[in-house]
Amino acid sequence: MKILYTNRLMLRPLELYDAEPMYQLIQHRDVAMTLLNIMYPYSQDAALDFIHYAHRQTRSGEALYWAILQDDVFMGVIGLTMRPQHNGAEIGYWLGVPYWGMGYATEAARRILQYAFGELKLHRIHAVCFADNIASVRVLEKIGLQHEGTLRHHYLHWGVYKDAAYFGILNEDNHE
């Protein structure tokens, strides 16, 4: 899997030694509450399990996951879950709280879109986030994804029904 670069970031495959900084960042309640499939509290074993899962998914071609780093500091994860039968993928990402609001998620996601459309030659990328996750909605809008609909009370997350906002972009729409 290829290492990708932006002006400020390096996106590289997840490594086992990322488990500790991943655990330190994702165990924060504010991060976990934005992610559907993350248990809270998060454990060090869960971080290691996720990295092993990411490696299996990458080997099988089912997904690609990158660590987001700046100056060798682990900041979060970004990935593509592949949909080969449709020549597309779902993009997903998270950053630790200290890195929120600085444009890092947008920068990383924009680079992944360039890779997905330019090198992987995918036709469509989509994303799903909780509709009340305004920061993630803004990232998706900034990188050119269009809001395609909201499914009301689609997920039960921590005992609360949450709306799911769906976004998408086609290769032909991509003007980055």
C-alpha positions as CSV (number, residue, x, y, z in Angstrom):
1,M,0.0,0.0,0.0
2,K,1.3,3.4,-1.0
3,I,2.4,6.2,1.4
4,L,0.6,9.4,0.6
5,Y,1.6,13.0,1.3
6,T,-0.1,16.3,1.6
7,N,1.5,19.7,2.4
8,R,1.4,19.0,6.2
9,L,0.6,15.3,6.5
10,M,1.9,11.8,5.8
11,L,-0.6,9.0,5.3
12,R,1.0,5.6,5.8
13,P,-0.2,2.1,6.4
14,L,-1.1,1.4,10.0
15,E,1.6,-0.4,12.0
16,L,1.4,-2.3,15.2
17,Y,3.3,0.4,17.1
18,D,0.4,2.8,16.3
19,A,-1.8,0.9,18.8
20,E,-0.6,2.9,21.8
21,P,-1.1,6.4,20.3
22,M,-4.4,5.2,18.7
23,Y,-5.6,4.1,22.1
24,Q,-4.6,7.4,23.7
25,L,-6.6,9.4,21.2
26,I,-9.6,7.3,20.6
27,Q,-10.4,6.5,24.2
28,H,-11.5,10.2,24.5
29,R,-15.3,10.2,24.9
30,D,-15.6,13.1,22.4
31,V,-13.9,11.0,19.7
32,A,-15.8,7.8,20.5
33,M,-19.2,9.4,20.4
34,T,-18.7,10.4,16.8
35,L,-17.9,6.8,15.6
36,L,-20.6,4.2,15.2
37,N,-18.5,1.0,15.7
38,I,-16.2,2.1,18.5
39,M,-16.8,0.8,22.0
40,Y,-16.4,3.2,24.9
41,P,-14.4,3.0,27.0
42,Y,-11.8,1.9,24.4
43,S,-9.0,-0.5,25.3
44,Q,-5.4,-0.9,24.3
45,D,-6.4,-4.4,23.1
46,A,-9.1,-3.0,20.9
47,A,-6.6,-0.7,19.2
48,L,-4.3,-3.6,18.5
49,D,-7.2,-5.7,17.3
50,F,-8.2,-3.0,14.9
51,I,-4.7,-2.8,13.4
52,H,-4.7,-6.6,12.9
53,Y,-8.2,-6.2,11.3
54,A,-6.9,-3.4,9.1
55,H,-4.0,-5.5,7.9
56,R,-6.4,-8.4,7.0
57,Q,-8.7,-6.1,5.2
58,T,-5.8,-4.6,3.2
59,R,-4.4,-8.0,2.3
60,S,-7.8,-9.2,1.1
61,G,-8.5,-5.9,-0.9
62,E,-11.6,-5.2,1.2
63,A,-10.3,-2.0,2.7
64,L,-7.3,0.3,2.9
65,Y,-6.4,2.1,6.1
66,W,-3.8,4.8,6.7
67,A,-2.4,6.4,9.8
68,I,-2.6,10.2,9.7
69,L,0.7,11.7,10.9
70,Q,2.4,15.1,11.1
71,D,6.1,15.0,11.9
72,D,5.8,11.4,12.9
73,V,3.0,12.2,15.4
74,F,0.0,9.9,15.1
75,M,-3.1,11.9,14.8
76,G,-5.8,9.5,13.6
77,V,-6.9,7.1,10.9
78,I,-8.5,7.4,7.5
79,G,-9.6,4.6,5.3
80,L,-11.5,3.3,2.2
81,T,-13.9,0.4,2.5
82,M,-13.9,-1.0,-1.0
83,R,-17.0,-1.8,-3.0
84,P,-15.4,-3.5,-6.0
85,Q,-18.6,-4.8,-7.5
86,H,-19.7,-1.1,-7.8
87,N,-16.2,0.3,-8.6
88,G,-16.5,2.5,-5.5
89,A,-15.6,2.9,-1.8
90,E,-16.8,4.4,1.4
91,I,-14.4,6.9,3.0
92,G,-14.1,7.1,6.8
93,Y,-11.8,9.0,9.2
94,W,-11.3,10.2,12.7
95,L,-8.8,12.5,14.4
96,G,-7.8,12.9,18.1
97,V,-9.3,15.9,19.8
98,P,-6.0,17.9,19.9
99,Y,-6.1,17.9,16.1
100,W,-9.7,19.0,15.6
101,G,-10.5,22.3,13.9
102,M,-7.2,22.7,12.1
103,G,-8.1,21.4,8.6
104,Y,-6.2,18.1,9.0
105,A,-9.2,15.9,8.3
106,T,-10.1,17.9,5.2
107,E,-6.5,17.7,4.0
108,A,-6.2,13.9,4.5
109,A,-9.6,13.2,3.0
110,R,-8.9,15.3,0.0
111,R,-5.7,13.4,-0.6
112,I,-7.5,10.0,-0.3
113,L,-10.1,11.2,-2.8
114,Q,-7.3,12.1,-5.2
115,Y,-5.8,8.6,-4.7
116,A,-9.2,6.9,-5.1
117,F,-10.1,8.6,-8.3
118,G,-6.7,9.1,-9.8
119,E,-4.8,5.9,-9.0
120,L,-7.5,3.4,-8.1
121,K,-9.8,4.8,-10.9
122,L,-12.9,4.4,-8.7
123,H,-16.2,5.7,-10.0
124,R,-17.9,6.7,-6.8
125,I,-16.9,7.5,-3.2
126,H,-19.5,7.8,-0.5
127,A,-19.5,8.6,3.2
128,V,-21.9,8.3,6.2
129,C,-21.8,10.3,9.4
130,F,-24.1,11.2,12.2
131,A,-26.1,14.1,11.0
132,D,-25.3,16.1,14.1
133,N,-21.6,15.7,13.6
134,I,-21.3,19.1,12.0
135,A,-17.4,19.0,11.8
136,S,-17.6,15.8,9.7
137,V,-20.4,17.2,7.5
138,R,-18.2,20.2,6.8
139,V,-15.2,18.1,5.9
140,L,-17.3,16.1,3.4
141,E,-18.7,19.3,1.9
142,K,-15.3,20.9,1.6
143,I,-13.9,17.9,-0.3
144,G,-16.8,18.0,-2.7
145,L,-19.2,15.3,-1.6
146,Q,-22.8,16.2,-2.0
147,H,-25.5,15.5,0.6
148,E,-27.6,12.8,-0.8
149,G,-30.0,12.2,2.0
150,T,-30.6,11.7,5.7
151,L,-32.0,8.6,7.2
152,R,-33.9,9.5,10.3
153,H,-33.1,7.5,13.5
154,H,-31.1,5.1,11.4
155,Y,-28.7,4.1,14.2
156,L,-29.1,3.4,17.9
157,H,-25.9,4.8,19.4
158,W,-25.3,4.7,23.1
159,G,-29.0,4.5,23.8
160,V,-29.9,7.4,21.5
161,Y,-31.4,7.2,18.0
162,K,-29.2,9.1,15.6
163,D,-29.9,10.4,12.0
164,A,-27.4,9.2,9.4
165,A,-26.3,11.7,6.7
166,Y,-25.2,10.2,3.4
167,F,-22.8,12.0,1.1
168,G,-21.4,11.0,-2.3
169,I,-19.2,12.1,-5.2
170,L,-18.6,10.7,-8.6
171,N,-15.2,10.7,-10.3
172,E,-16.7,13.0,-13.0
173,D,-17.7,15.4,-10.3
174,N,-14.2,15.5,-8.7
175,H,-12.6,18.8,-9.6
176,E,-9.7,18.7,-7.0
